[in-house]
Each structure stands twice: as C-alpha cells, then as structure tokens.
Amino acid sequence: MKTVAYDYRVDRQQMAFIKFTIEAYEGVAIMSTLDSAAGIVRLSVAPGCEAVVEALVGDLRRQIRMEPLPMDRLVLAARGASRPVCEKDR
C-alpha cells in the first residue's frame, strides 16, 4: 500500500497530542517525527483517506500550530542547501 506524505512544522509541545489524535483514527494515517527540535512531522496517509485527514488537520489547525511544509522546503532545511534538490543529486 502506497501512502501519501504531508509534512508540517508543529508546536513541539503538542506533538504527542497530534500523534495520538491522528492515530486514534486507526488505519487512516500515522505520524512520524522528522526533526523533533524543529517540530517537523510527517503524516503518512493511507490511500483514499486524504479527505478524512485534511478535515482532521483543519480542525487541529484551529487549535494548535500546524504549518504545512512543501517537500522541497523540508529537503532544503534538512540539507542546509540554498537551492532545490533533485533526486539525482542525492
């Protein structure tokens, strides 16, 4: 099963709350921490569950900080690069 990944910068103090809330919807998505110091997390969403997760994230964003991160911005931050990174550059 291929998942769809969404990356977010979140309030570090709310990471556990977000994880437990997302994963309470069994089989819909899981949350992985990519950078705990920066509060960067990834939601891996099961196929066909995107609308459920988008609605859930929308509700969470009204209560806590969840800033969507484009993939290229995340890769740049992780590598300390100043230009876009191509897969062939890795």
C-alpha positions as CSV (number, residue, x, y, z in Angstrom):
1,M,0.0,0.0,0.0
2,K,1.4,3.4,-1.1
3,T,0.8,6.2,1.3
4,V,0.7,10.0,0.7
5,A,3.0,12.1,2.8
6,Y,2.2,15.5,4.2
7,D,4.9,17.4,6.2
8,Y,4.2,20.0,8.9
9,R,6.0,22.3,11.3
10,V,4.1,22.0,14.6
11,D,4.3,23.3,18.2
12,R,6.8,20.9,19.8
13,Q,4.7,20.8,23.0
14,Q,1.7,19.5,21.0
15,M,3.5,16.7,19.1
16,A,2.2,13.9,21.3
17,F,-1.3,15.3,21.2
18,I,-1.2,15.4,17.4
19,K,0.2,11.9,17.1
20,F,-2.4,10.3,19.4
21,T,-5.3,12.3,17.8
22,I,-4.2,11.3,14.2
23,E,-3.6,7.7,15.1
24,A,-6.9,7.3,17.0
25,Y,-8.4,7.1,13.6
26,E,-7.0,3.6,13.1
27,G,-5.8,2.8,9.6
28,V,-6.2,6.4,8.3
29,A,-2.7,7.8,9.0
30,I,0.4,7.6,11.1
31,M,2.7,10.4,12.3
32,S,6.5,10.3,12.2
33,T,8.8,12.8,13.7
34,L,11.4,14.1,11.2
35,D,13.0,16.7,13.4
36,S,11.9,17.0,17.0
37,A,13.9,20.1,17.7
38,A,12.3,22.0,14.8
39,G,8.9,20.4,15.3
40,I,8.8,18.8,11.9
41,V,6.5,15.8,11.4
42,R,5.2,13.8,8.6
43,L,1.7,12.4,8.2
44,S,1.6,9.2,6.1
45,V,-1.9,8.9,4.9
46,A,-3.5,5.7,3.6
47,P,-4.9,5.8,0.0
48,G,-8.4,7.0,0.0
49,C,-8.2,8.6,3.4
50,E,-6.9,12.0,2.3
51,A,-10.2,13.8,2.8
52,V,-10.5,12.5,6.4
53,V,-7.0,13.6,7.3
54,E,-7.5,17.0,5.6
55,A,-10.6,17.6,7.7
56,L,-8.9,16.4,10.9
57,V,-5.8,18.6,10.3
58,G,-8.1,21.5,9.5
59,D,-9.8,21.1,12.9
60,L,-6.4,20.7,14.7
61,R,-5.1,23.8,13.0
62,R,-7.8,25.9,14.6
63,Q,-6.5,24.9,18.0
64,I,-2.7,24.5,17.5
65,R,0.1,25.5,15.1
66,M,0.4,23.1,12.2
67,E,2.2,24.9,9.3
68,P,2.2,22.8,6.1
69,L,5.7,22.4,4.6
70,P,6.3,21.9,0.9
71,M,8.6,18.9,0.3
72,D,11.3,21.0,-1.4
73,R,11.5,23.4,1.6
74,L,11.8,20.4,4.0
75,V,14.7,18.9,2.0
76,L,16.4,22.2,1.8
77,A,16.2,22.8,5.5
78,A,17.4,19.3,6.3
79,R,20.4,19.6,3.9
80,G,21.2,23.3,4.7
81,A,21.0,23.9,0.9
82,S,20.1,27.1,-0.8
83,R,18.8,25.6,-4.0
84,P,16.2,22.9,-4.9
85,V,17.4,19.4,-4.6
86,C,16.8,16.8,-7.3
87,E,16.6,13.2,-6.6
88,K,19.6,12.6,-8.9
89,D,21.7,15.0,-6.7
90,R,21.4,12.7,-3.7
